[in-house]
Amino acid sequence: MSKLAILGGDPVRRKPFTPWPQYRESDIARIVKIVESRHWGGYPLPTPLAKGFCEDFAALQGAKYALPVANGTVAITVALQAAGIGFGDEVIVPAYTWDGTATAALAMGAVPVFADVDPNTYCLDVESVRKAITPRTKAVVPVHLAMRFTEMDSLLALAEERGLIVIEDCAHAHGGAYQSQGAGSMGDIGCFSFQESKTMTAGEGGMVITNELKHYEALQTVVNCGRASLTDQFGQRLIGLNYRMTDLQIGLLMGQLEMLPDLRAKRAERAAQLSELLSAIPNVRALPAQPAITRPTHYCYIFQYRPEPGKPAPHRDLFVAAIEKEGIPCDGRFYEAVYKSDLFYATPANCAQLALGRDEVMDYSKCHCPVSERAAYDESVWFFQFCLIGEEEDVRDLARAVEKVATQLDVLARQDPALAGVKAMGRAQRARVERAKNY
């Protein structure tokens, strides 16, 4: 086996991967037309341009209604507010996710409660959710993470049993379906992100979908400065802010929606090829297939670093850094366990709901979700979705790089852990690099 690139050898790959975001000439023409129209904003809600796009997006996901919003975190925030989640209510969220899933609940005055994830999907573990339910619990937010779905049949049964609202975080699941039901259409409200790295993007932006008119009317009011909804059958009056999306973003998303089916199918095909290749490589594990997924979608491809017990092996972060040096963009600390994240600042001093009216103050330093922590700090390796939209040879390079590093763990284990560097610490958490050097 050739010398590792991180130790001065030649990398597996020098060629860049397919650039992201993707666009067509028709997207430029559409944006020019919108600019020339001099109607760039998001009012009235929905604009004529947004109305058609929302109908198409809702149909793709199997929902009756869709409403564009400013970003994915706002989507969760307005969903919780529209569903009636109030001050001090508890909202169960996975510990392994982007911080915004939990901070959205904080923004609504609610109290996020962390449940662990399934080791085979990294999505909410339903039994962990069951154990986290208290008399204060009003909602649960499953996150369909990267390339897998929460086991929604079991979760929905539990939610019905305990009278809980289900808000699906589908920031990674555009176009995906579980048991032939579109992501976001199974719970009460589904939330999507169009941030630049997502498989549909307008740079920023988000979407909420629902099959319930009552929820749709409430969402309109919250998003549109408190104005009554267009139909107003339920007469809901809620405090609202301006969370509208602009028509410039809608113009970009129209092209993104057109490209999504082909790109989604290509990612799924490439991911299946990659899983097969990884299955023959020691010290790593592809996530097992999830048969309930009937329309796969891949925001990122995750596999697990599993060095053989009792044999020399570097920390996961150095393993990831070595793969990156082979010319493969990847990440290990893509997400933290949220309650340990440097971006999760929740204390009773800045979030009064963690103490007021509670017999015991919510202390997140006492949280421990072992599967989430193992995923965040020891096990998960993330390949970005743009690695899966090129040629089959790109996938082979991914596997070659993994194999090259995974078969030389003993060599890598003898090196200075500081070789992991800043990039391997996770793009949102680079301040942790000094701590990582102590591994």
N, C-alpha and C positions, 0 to 999 in steps of 0.2 A: 504494500500500500504506500502511496506517495506521501511525502512529508506534508503535515498539516499547514495550511496557509497562515494560520495564526502564529506558527513557529518559523515562518519564512519560506514555506513551500509555495508552489504554484496553485492558485485557486481552481476549483472545478469549473467556475464560470466567470467570464468577464463581460459578457453581453448583457445589457440591461433588459429587464422584463418589459412587457407591454405597458405603455404609460396609462395612468389613470388620473382623472376621469377620461372617458371616451366621449367623443362628440362627432356629429356629422355636419356637413355644410348646411343642411336644412335647419340645424339648430341655430346657426349664425343668422341665416335669413329670417328665422322666426323672431329672434331677439331684436334684429334691426327693425322689423315690422312693429314690434311692441314699443321700441324706443320712439319710432316715428309717430306712433299713435298718441303719444304724450300721456297715456294712461299707464303708469308704472306701479301704482300701489295696489292695496288689497281691499279697497272699499269701493262700492258696497260689497258686503260679504254674502255669498261668494260672488266674485266678479263673473261676467259671462265666460271669460277664458277659463277661470278656475272651475266653474260649474261643470263643464264638459270633462275636464281632467279628473275631477273628483268622482264623477260617475264611472269613468273608465277604471280608476284605481279601485273603487269600491267593488266593481264587478270582478276584477282580478282576484280580490281577496275574499269574495263571497259575502260581502256586506251590503246593506241597503244604503248606508249613508257614509260620507267621508267629508272631512273638513280640514283644509290646510292650516298649519300654524307655524310659528316662528322657528321652532327647532324641536328636537326629540325630547329634551328634558321638559320643555313647556308642554309637549303633548301629554306627558304623564301627569304633570301638575294640573292642567285643566281637566283631565279625565277624572282625577281624584275629586276635584272640586265639584264637577258636574254630577258625580255619583254620590255626593252628599257626605264625603269624608270631612270630619270637622276637627276642631282643636282637641288634642289629647287622644283621638282615636288611634288605635294601633294598626299598622299596615305591615304585613309580612312580606319581606323581600329576600332574594337570595344574597348570601354573603359574597358570592363570587360574581361580580358584575361591575359595570361602570358606576362610579359614585352617584351619578345623576339619578339612577333608579331610586336610591334612598333619599338623596337631598331634595328630590321633588316632593316627597312626603313631608319632609321637614318644612319646606316652603309653605305647605298648606296647613301648618300647625299640627300635623299628625306626628306620630312616633314610629319610625321604622323599627321593625323587629327582624333580626336576621335568622334565617333558616339555612341549613346546609344544602349542598347540591349532591346530585347523584354522581358517583365516580365514573360512570360510563357515558354520561352526557354533559356533565358540568351544568345541568339545568336543575331547577328546584327539586329537591327530594320531598315527595308528598308526605312521607311519614315524619320528616323533620318539620314540615309545615304543621302537621297535626299536633305535634308536641309544643309548638310555639303559640298555639291559639290560647287566648285568655278571654275573659268577659269583655275586654276592651277592643278586641280584634274586630275590625270592620271590613277589611279588604286584604287581598293577596295579589302580588304583582309577579307573575311568572315571567322569566326572561328566556326567550328562545335564543340560545347563545351560539353564535358563530356558525354552526352547522348542524345543530341538534335542537329538538323541541322538548319542552317540559311534557311529561306524561299527562296530557290534558284530560283524558277521560277520568283518571283517578282524582285529579285535582278538582275538576268540576263537580264530581260527586261529593267530595269533601266540602266544597264551598256551598253546595246546595244544602247539605246536611247541617252546616253551621251558620247558614244565612250570611255568607260573605260575598262581597262584590269582587269580581275578578277583572283586573286591568292587565291586559297582555302587553308586555314590552317586546315589540317586534322590530326593534332598531336594526336587527341583523337578519330579518326574515322576509324581506320583500319577495313576493311571488311564491313563497313556500306554502306547503299544505301538509296537514297532519290528519290522517284518516279521512282524506278527501275534503277537509275543511280548511279554508284559507287561514293563514296566520292572522290573528287579530279578530277573527269572526266568531271565535268559540266562546270567549268570555263576554263580559258586559261591554267593554270598550277596548279597542286595540290601538296601540301607539307606535308610530314609525318615525325614524330619523332619516333626513336627507343630507346629513353632514358629509363633508367631502370624501371621506374614506368609504362611505356606504355604497351598496351595490346599485342604488339610485341616488343621485345627488344633484343638488342645486347650490353646492357650497355649504349652505346651511338650510334649515327648514325641517318641517315635520308634518305628520298627518295623524288625525284621529279618525277611527272608523267605528261604527256600531250598527246593530240591527234594531235598536230600540229608539223610537221617535222621541220618547221622553228624554233620553240621554242626548240625542242629537240636538234637540232644542236647547237644553241646558248648556251644551258645549258651545253653541252659537252665541249665547248670551255672554258666557265667560270670555270667549275669544274676541268678541266685538264690542268691548267697552261697556258691557251691561245692557246693550240694546235688546229688545224683545226679539225672539227668533222669527223667521219668516212665516212659519205656520202658527206658532204660539198656541197650540191646542192645550198645553198643560199650564200655561200662565205662569211660568217660573220666572222669578226675579232674583238674579244673583249679582253679586259684585263682580264686575268684569274689568279687564284691562285690554289694551290693544296687543293682541297676540297674532295678528293677521300676517299672512304671507303675501309677498309682492307678486305682481304679474310677471315681472322679470324672472323670478324664480320658477313660476308656473311654466313659463316658456321653455326653460331648460328641462324641466321635469317631463314635459310632453315628449321630448326626444328620448329621455332616459327610459320612459315607460315603453316606448316603441322598441328600444334595444334590449330591454330586460329579458324577454323570453329566450332569445338566442344566447345571450351571455349567461343566463342562469343555467341553461341546459349544458353549455360548454363547461362551466365550473363543475357541475355535477359529474360530467363524464371524466374530466381531468382528476377530480377528487377520488373517484372510484379507482382510477388507474394508480394514483398515488398510494391509496390504502393497500392495494395489492402489492406494490413494490415495497412498501414499508414492512409488510408482513414477513418478509424474508430477511430483515435486518435485525441483528441482536441489539438488546438494550433499549429498544423503543417499542411502543405499542400504539397502533392506530385505534381510534375510538371505535368500538363495535358498532355494526350497523343498527339502525333503529327502524324496524320494519313498519312502524306506524306512520313514518314519513312517506307520503304518497306523491309529493312534489318537492324534491330536495332543493335547498337553497344554501349557498355558502357565502357568508360574509368573510370569514377566514377559515382556514383549514387548521385544526388542532390535532396534534398527536402527543403522546405522553413519553417522557424520558423515564425509563425504567432500568437503570443499571442493575446488573446481577448482584444480589447481596453477597457480601463478603469479599468482593473483588475491588481493586482500586478504581475509583471513579471521581471525576471532578463534580463540583456543584452544577446544577442545571444552568445557572447563568453563564458559566464558563463554556459549557456545552453549546449553548445558544451563540455565544460570541464566536466560537470556532466555526460554526455553520455560517454565520454572517461573513466571516473572513473568506469563506469559500465562494463568495459572490452571491449569496442567497439572502435576501431581506427577510428577517424573521424577528420574533420577539419572545421573551419568556415572561417577564413581568408585565404582560399586556394589561392585566388587571391585578389589583391587590385584593385581599380580603377587605371589604369596604371599611369595616370597623377599625382596621389597622392603617388605612390609607392616610397619607399626608394631606389629602384634599377633603377629608371628612372631619370637619371642625365642630361637630355637634357636642355641646355641653349645656347644662342648665343655664349658664350665663348668657348664651346667645340663642338658646332654644328653650323657652320657658316651659313648653309642653312636656319636657323631659322630667320636670319636677312637680309643677302645679297640679294639684288634685290627685296625685299618686301617693300611695302608701310608701313606695320605695322609689327613689330616684333612678331613672334609667342610666346605668353606667356601662358604656360600651367597652370599657377596658376589661370587663369581665366576660365578654363574648368569646366563644371558642367554637368554631365550626371546622373540624379537622380536615374534611375533604376539601373545603374551599381554601384552607391555608396550604394544604399540600399542592393543590393546583397552582396557587399563586406564586409560591416560593420555591417549590421543589420539582414540579412535574410537567406542567403544560409547556408546549412549544407551539407558537402560532406562526403560520405562513399567511401572508396577506392575499386577499382575493385576486389581485391583479396578476399574481403568479399563475393563476388557473385559467386565464382567458387567452393565452397564446397557443403555441404549438405543443404537440405531445413531447417534443424534445425538452421543453421547459420543465415538464414534470419529471422527466428522467434526470435532469440536472438536480432537481430538488432531492430526489432519492439518492443520487450519487454523493451529494454533499453530506447527507445524513449518514450514509453508509461509511464514508471516509472517516468521519468524526467518531461515529458510534463504535467502530472497530479499533479505535486507537485511544480508548478511554484511559488505559493504563499510562500511556505517554502523556496525555493531557493532565492526568491527576498529579503528575510530578511537577507541574508548572505553577508559577505564582498566580494565585486567584485574581490578582489585580489585572491580569490580562483580560478579564471579562469586560473591563472598561465601562464607560458611561452608557453607551447605547444599549448594551444588553440588560441594563437595569430596568428597562421599561420606559417608554417615551413620556409617560405622565408622571413618573416617579424618580427622576434622575437625582434628586436630592439624597436618595438612599444609597448612592454609590459607595460612600465611605463605609457605611455599615456592611455592604456586600463584600468588601475587601477582607472582612474578618471571617468569611466562611472558610 
